[in-house]
Amino acid sequence: MPELVPFSTALRERSSAAHSGSEHAGFMADLMKGEGTRDDYVALVAQHWFIYEALEATADRMKADPVAATFITEKLTRLPALEADLAFLIGDDWRERITPLPTTERYVARIREVGTVWPGGFVAHHYTRYLGDLSGGLFIGRLMARRFGFETNGIGFYLFGDIADPKAFKDVYREQLDAAPWDAAEQERIIDEVLVAYQFNTDLFADLAADKHAKSAVA
């Protein structure tokens, strides 16, 4: 009889190609290689604010669901850090100066949609964002600090002061995924939603690149 693959392992393996494709999308690859500008980084932070505002508002509602609530913790909350980053990067009037790109609007709508009716779908987006933040996100934060001369201001989004051991935290999160009472069909739906989330990320990087080129053409 074949060995049963834990859900967290199946999820990671089935989404690894999509994760890699998102990470290596042109806009993000340029930023990581040092070819992106400070303005490019600021544009990314601004889009993150819209995404996390939706995700964390949805988390507040999902605290009432016994399965989804397992994954929700204040240790992961990113919105206050994003707002502090934007105030530092743009100024106190940052709210009036940022707008969501088309993919961000669709991404936010999807998060709000599943976060209203589908705990498993909420967890799919929660997993995609926060476990990514605790993996490659930590590296990105250090890279941006070196690239643009930041200390903590400007990269607070990538600093998890309440999580002393990110690897241990991720291990526990994966154990929670494996313990969740989802049947095989629901697990498949959740994996599919994780792939949707990664596609939104990839499309957002394309939007950011297009927006940058449009602004360059006008300039």
N, C-alpha and C positions, 0 to 999 in steps of 0.2 A: 504494500500500500504506500503510495507516495507521501512524503512528509508534507504536512500542512504548513504553508508559508504564512508567517504572521502578517496581519493586515498592514502594519507599518512598513514591513519589508516590501510587500507587493506594491504599496503606494509609492515608496521611494523608487523602486525599480521601474515601475510603469511610467513615472513622471520624469525620470532622469534626463531623457532626451529633450523634453520640452523645457525643463529647467536650464539645461545647457544652452539651448537655442535662445532662450530669453537673455541669459547672462551675456551671450556673445553678439547680441543685436548691435548694429553699428553705433548708435548713439552711446550706449553704455560701454561698449568696447573702447571707443575713442576716449571717453572720460577716464576709464581705467588705465589706458596707455599714456595718459598725460597729454592727449591731443585735444581734449575738451577744455572749455574756458570756465572761469568762475561763474559767468552768466549761465552756462549750460548746467552747472551744478545747482544753481539757484532755481532754475526752471524745473529740475527734477524734484527738489525739495517742495516746491509749490504744489506740484501734482500729487506728491505723497500726502500733503495735508488733506486734500479732498478725499483721498482713498481712506485714510485712517480716521477721518471724522465720521465717515459712513460706517466703517468697520467697528469702531468703538461705540458709536451710538447703537449699533445693532447688538453688540456684546451686552450692553446694559439691558436690552430687552431679553436676550437669550439667557440671562442669569436665572430666569425662572424655569428653564428647561433642565431637568436633572442630568441629562447626558452632556449637553453643550456647556453647562455650568462647570463641569469638571475641568475644562480647558481654559476657563477665563480666570485671569489673575491680574491684579494691579501691577505686578512686576513687569508685565509686558506693555503696559499702556505707553503709547508713543505721542499722543496728541500734545500734551504740555511741552515736551521737548521740541516737537516740530514748530510749535508756535514761538518758542524762544529762539529757535534757529532762524525763523523767518524775520522776526523782529531785528535780530542781529544782522542778517544778510541784506534785508530790504529796507527796514525802518519800521517805526511804530504804525505806519499806515499800510502795512503789508496786505491787510484784508482787502483794501480797495484796489490793490495793484496786481492781484493774481486772479486768474480765471482758469477754469478747467478746460483741458483740451477735449476734442470729441471722444477719444477712447476713454479718457478719464470719466466723462459723463456716463458712458455706457457701463463702465466698470462699476462705478458707484451705484448705478441703477440695479445692476445685477446683485451686488452685495446686499442692498436694501431689500430686493425681492426675495432672495433666499433666506435672508435673516429674519423675515417676517413669518415665513411658513415652513421652513425646512432646517431643523437643527444640524443635520448632516452636511447640508450645503454650507451653512455658516462655518462649521468646523473645517470644511475644505478650504475656504478662503482664509480663515484664521491660521491654519497650518501653513498654507503657501506663503503668507506674509511673514508671520513671526518666526517660524523656524528658519526661513531664509535670512531674516534680520539677524538671527543668532548664529548664523553660519557665515556666508559670504558678506553679509552686511557689516560685521565687525571688521573685516579686512578692508572693505570699501571706506569705512570711516577713517581708519588709520591712513589709508592712501590719500583721501581728500585732505586730511590734516597736513600731511607732508606737502602735498601739491599746492595748497592755497595758504599755508601758514596758519591754519587754525590750531587752537589749543582744545578747548571744549566748546566755546561758542561757535556755532555754525555746524557742529557735528553731533549735537546732543541726541539727535535721533538714533545714532548708532551706539550710544553709550547706555548700557543696562546696569545702572549702579546697584540695583537690588538683586541682581543675579550674579553670584560670585563665581559659579562654575557653569558656563553655558552648555558644555557637553553633558554634564549631569542633568541639567534641566531638560535638554532635548531627549535624553534617554528616558526620563520619567514621562515626558509628553508622548513618546512612542509607545510606552507601556500602557498609557491611558487609551491611545488609539486601539491597541490590541484588546484591551478589556472592554471597550464600548460594545453595547449589545446590538450591534448591527448584523443583519443576516448578509448572505453573500450578494444578494441583489442590491441591497443598500450600500454595501462596500463598493460595488461597481459604480453606482451612481456618484458616490463621493469621489472616487478616482477620476471619473469623467469631469466632475466639477473642478477638481484640482487642475486638470488639463485646460479647462476653460479659463481659470485664473492665470495660468502661465501664458496663455495666448493673449489675454488682456495686457499682461506685462510687456510682451513682445511688441504688440501693437502700439502700446504707449511709447516705447522707445522710437518706433517709426514716426509717430506723431511729433515727438520732441525734435527729431531730426528734421522733419518737414517744416516745423515751425521755425526752427533755427535758420534754415535755408531761406524761408520766406522773409524773415526779418533782415537777413544779410542782403537779399536782393533789393529790399526797400532802402536799406542804408546805402 
